[in-house]
Amino acid sequence: MYRGYIGINVEEPSITIGAGANSNLKLNPDAINIMVDGSKTTEVTSDGLSANTVEVTNIRMRAVDSNGTLSGKLGWIARSNGHLSLKEVQ
């Protein structure tokens, strides 16, 4: 039984959580990466999410002004039939 591993690289810095020989989750100050069979399948950064397939139930789209303050009150909300509706959110 393969139990996985946790590797800490203080030089990079990063933390890698292994789930198999070529599959792991890597955390560093710039991104969270998911690797499967040696290939990056998902990356999360402060700028966004990159993945081949993404399932999202609620999206809250907000504008940010020059001071970094959230503005606007619209968001995409999942309906019971699976469609998204643009609605006012708080």
Order of alpha helices (4+ residues) and beta strands (2+ residues): beta-beta-beta-beta-beta-beta-beta-beta-beta-beta-beta
